[in-house]
Amino acid sequence: MDRFSEIRAFVTVAEQGSFAAAADRLDLSRAMVTKLVSALETRLGVRLMHRTTRRLSLTEAGETYLAQAGNLLAELDDLDALLSQGASKASGRLRVTAPVSFGMRFLGGAIAGFQRQHPQVEVELSLNDRKVDLVEEGFDLAIRVSNLADSSLIARPLAKVRDRLCAAPDYLLRRGVPQHPDELAEHDCLLYTLTSQSTVWEYQGPDGSTGRVKVKGGLRANNGDILTNAAIQGMGIIRQPEFLLQQALADGRLQTILPDYQWLCLDVSAVYPVRRHVPGKVRVFVDHLVAFFAEQKNSPSGDGL
């Protein structure tokens, strides 16, 4: 029996969560998919899956095998596509993860334009604000809005976003408008928890000097839209990327504070695992994102890039 057919059957069952769904995906009978997975387990001498009439789960050995087998099949598929269709062609499933607020605002349009050009690519987008392990969780690509540390991932810059300090007019009427960042220590601040130092806000002054202020507040959250809505309701001062704040600033629900000071500036990057052959679907999707964000109307920066 073909080893790669066995591996593909196992990976598809694991991804789909059932033998029936995997059989539909592979256009095989359920009995054949079951036979392929059983043959793989026999050849390896280990059980890869726990099967009951109501539930299917991977064993520890199955989890380990899935992580490596998925990558192996992806590389094989991409190498086949590279040789048979040419480097500019792309097909297959592309798994992408991105932050929730950023993805909701920008990636729908980006993906729609991409699939008009590459209809053979099936994009699976997962929005999640936590830092996803691409290899362990089987993603081809991630969009990261952060200043990236050195890693084993390839990073392609797409854009930059800048933080801005804002509050609702009624909050500022009640509590006063800060004239210097040090005064923020006496205010209610809305804190974003998915940063290494959510209670320390760093800044650069008009003269180029830098500083930091320790802040506090009654609301902490791991999503910028929640904090933006809280700021609009007058709960405190927010420091978030401009693309989250633009509409509320434009219609007067929020007001910029300390506009002469520079706050955090973050890179928007497409990152993907290092591979011997960069998958064609990844390469063309990243190229599309670079072009998409280069257009002024698609820029996540409030003043263009």
C-alpha positions in Angstrom: 0.0 0.0 0.0 1.3 3.5 -0.9 2.9 5.1 2.2 1.9 8.6 1.2 -1.7 7.5 0.8 -1.6 6.1 4.3 -0.1 9.4 5.7 -2.6 11.5 3.8 -5.5 9.5 5.0 -4.3 9.8 8.6 -3.7 13.6 8.4 -7.1 14.2 6.8 -8.9 12.1 9.4 -7.1 14.1 12.1 -8.0 17.4 10.5 -11.6 16.6 9.7 -12.3 14.9 13.0 -14.0 11.8 11.5 -13.4 9.0 9.0 -16.6 9.9 7.1 -15.6 13.5 6.6 -12.1 12.5 5.6 -13.6 10.0 3.1 -15.6 12.8 1.5 -12.6 15.1 1.4 -10.4 12.4 -0.2 -13.2 11.1 -2.5 -12.6 7.6 -1.1 -14.9 5.1 0.7 -14.9 5.2 4.4 -13.8 1.6 4.4 -10.7 2.5 2.3 -9.8 5.4 4.6 -10.1 3.1 7.6 -7.9 0.5 5.9 -5.2 3.1 5.1 -5.0 4.4 8.6 -4.9 0.9 10.0 -2.1 0.0 7.6 -0.1 3.0 8.8 -0.5 2.0 12.4 0.5 -1.5 11.6 3.6 -0.4 9.7 4.6 2.0 12.5 3.8 -0.4 15.3 1.9 2.2 17.4 -1.7 3.3 17.8 -2.2 6.8 16.4 -5.9 7.2 17.2 -8.4 6.3 19.9 -11.7 5.4 18.1 -15.2 5.0 19.7 -18.6 5.1 18.1 -19.0 8.7 19.3 -15.5 10.2 19.5 -12.1 10.2 17.8 -9.0 11.5 19.4 -5.3 11.3 18.8 -2.9 9.4 21.0 0.3 11.1 22.1 2.1 9.3 19.3 -0.6 10.4 16.9 -0.1 14.1 17.9 3.6 13.8 17.4 3.2 12.1 14.0 0.5 14.6 12.8 2.8 17.6 13.4 5.5 16.2 11.2 3.4 14.3 8.7 1.3 17.5 7.9 4.5 19.4 7.1 5.8 16.6 5.0 2.6 16.4 2.9 2.5 20.2 2.5 6.1 20.3 1.2 5.3 17.4 -1.2 2.2 19.1 -2.5 4.0 22.4 -3.0 6.9 20.8 -4.7 4.5 19.0 -7.1 2.7 22.2 -7.8 6.0 24.1 -8.3 7.2 21.6 -11.0 3.9 20.9 -12.7 2.2 24.3 -12.7 5.1 26.8 -12.4 6.1 29.0 -9.5 3.3 31.6 -10.1 0.5 29.0 -9.7 -1.0 28.1 -6.3 -3.5 25.6 -5.1 -4.7 23.7 -2.1 -5.6 24.8 1.4 -3.9 27.8 3.0 -4.3 28.1 6.8 -3.8 31.6 8.1 -4.0 33.0 11.6 -4.2 36.7 12.6 -5.3 39.0 15.5 -9.0 39.4 15.8 -9.5 43.2 15.5 -6.9 43.5 12.7 -8.2 40.6 10.8 -11.8 41.8 10.9 -10.9 45.2 9.5 -8.4 44.3 6.8 -8.2 40.6 5.9 -11.7 40.1 4.4 -10.9 42.5 1.6 -7.4 41.2 1.2 -8.5 37.6 0.9 -11.4 38.4 -1.5 -8.9 40.0 -3.9 -6.5 37.1 -3.5 -9.0 34.5 -4.3 -10.2 36.3 -7.4 -6.6 35.9 -8.7 -6.0 32.4 -7.2 -9.4 30.6 -7.1 -7.7 27.2 -6.6 -6.5 28.2 -3.2 -8.9 27.5 -0.3 -8.1 30.0 2.5 -8.9 29.0 6.1 -8.6 32.0 8.4 -8.4 31.7 12.2 -8.7 35.0 14.2 -7.0 34.7 17.6 -5.2 37.3 19.7 -2.9 34.8 21.4 0.5 33.9 19.8 -0.1 30.8 17.8 2.6 28.2 17.3 2.5 27.8 13.5 4.3 24.4 13.3 2.5 22.8 16.3 -0.9 23.9 15.2 -0.5 23.4 11.5 -0.7 26.9 10.2 1.0 28.0 7.0 1.1 31.7 7.8 0.5 34.2 10.5 -0.1 38.0 10.5 1.6 39.5 13.5 1.1 43.0 14.8 4.1 43.4 17.1 7.8 44.1 17.1 9.1 40.6 16.4 11.8 39.0 18.4 14.4 36.8 16.6 12.8 33.4 15.8 13.0 30.5 13.5 10.2 32.1 11.4 10.6 34.1 8.1 9.1 37.6 8.5 7.9 39.8 5.6 7.0 43.4 6.6 3.6 44.6 5.4 2.9 47.9 7.2 3.4 49.8 10.4 0.8 50.8 13.0 1.1 53.5 15.6 -0.5 53.7 19.0 -2.5 56.8 19.9 -3.7 58.0 23.3 -7.5 58.9 23.5 -10.4 59.3 25.9 -14.1 60.3 25.6 -14.8 64.0 25.9 -17.0 63.5 29.0 -14.2 61.6 30.8 -11.8 64.5 30.1 -14.4 67.0 31.3 -14.7 65.0 34.6 -11.0 64.2 35.2 -9.1 66.9 33.2 -6.9 66.7 30.2 -3.3 65.4 30.9 -0.6 67.8 29.8 2.3 65.4 30.4 2.6 61.6 30.3 3.5 61.5 34.0 0.0 62.7 34.8 -1.4 59.5 33.4 -0.5 57.8 36.7 -3.4 59.6 38.3 -6.0 58.6 35.7 -8.0 55.5 34.9 -6.3 53.8 32.1 -7.7 50.9 30.0 -5.1 48.2 29.9 -4.4 45.7 27.1 -3.1 42.5 28.6 -1.4 40.8 25.6 1.7 42.8 26.1 4.7 42.1 28.2 4.3 45.3 30.3 0.6 46.3 30.1 0.9 48.7 33.0 4.0 50.6 31.7 3.5 53.0 28.8 6.6 54.2 27.0 6.7 57.4 25.1 9.0 59.8 23.2 8.7 63.5 23.8 8.6 66.4 21.2 12.3 67.0 21.9 13.2 63.3 21.3 13.6 62.4 24.9 12.1 59.1 26.1 10.3 58.1 29.2 7.8 55.7 30.8 4.9 56.0 33.1 3.3 53.3 35.3 -0.5 53.3 34.8 -3.4 51.6 36.4 -7.2 51.2 35.8 -10.3 49.2 36.5 -10.5 47.3 33.2 -8.0 45.0 31.6 -8.8 43.1 28.4 -7.1 41.0 25.7 -9.0 42.7 22.9 -8.6 46.2 21.6 -12.2 46.6 20.4 -13.5 46.0 23.9 -11.1 48.6 25.3 -12.1 51.1 22.6 -15.8 50.7 23.4 -15.0 51.1 27.1 -13.1 54.3 26.3 -16.1 55.6 24.3 -18.3 54.9 27.3 -16.1 57.2 29.4 -14.3 54.5 31.4 -10.8 55.9 31.0 -7.9 56.6 28.8 -6.9 54.2 26.1 -3.7 53.6 24.2 -4.4 51.5 21.1 -3.4 51.3 17.4 -4.8 54.1 15.2 -6.8 51.8 13.0 -9.0 50.8 16.0 -9.6 54.4 16.9 -10.1 56.2 13.6 -13.9 56.1 13.4 -14.5 57.2 17.0 -12.0 60.0 16.5 -13.6 61.1 13.3 -17.1 61.3 14.8 -16.0 62.9 18.1 -16.7 60.0 20.4 -13.0 60.0 21.3 -10.5 62.8 21.6 -6.7 62.6 21.1 -4.6 63.2 24.2 -0.9 64.4 24.3 -0.7 64.6 20.4 2.9 65.9 20.5 4.1 62.7 22.1 4.9 59.5 20.2 3.7 56.2 21.6 4.3 52.6 20.5 4.9 51.9 16.9 4.4 48.2 15.8 5.3 46.3 12.7 2.6 44.4 10.7 4.3 41.3 9.4 3.5 38.1 7.6 5.5 35.2 9.2 5.8 31.6 8.1 8.0 28.6 9.0 11.4 28.1 7.4 11.1 25.4 4.8 13.4 24.0 2.1 10.7 25.0 -0.5 8.5 27.9 0.3 5.0 26.8 -0.6 3.7 28.4 -3.7 0.4 29.3 -2.0 2.3 31.0 0.8 4.6 32.9 -1.5 1.8 34.3 -3.7 -0.4 35.2 -0.7 2.3 37.1 1.0 3.1 39.0 -2.3 -0.6 39.8 -2.5 -0.6 41.2 1.1 2.4 43.4 0.4 0.7 44.9 -2.6 -2.7 45.2 -0.7 -1.2 47.1 2.2 0.9 49.3 -0.1 -2.3 50.9 -1.3 -3.1 54.0 0.7 -6.8 53.1 1.2 -5.8 49.7 2.7 -3.2 51.2 5.1 -3.7 50.4 8.8 -1.8 53.5 9.7 -3.9 56.6 10.3 -1.6 58.9 8.2 -0.5 56.4 5.5 2.8 54.7 5.0 
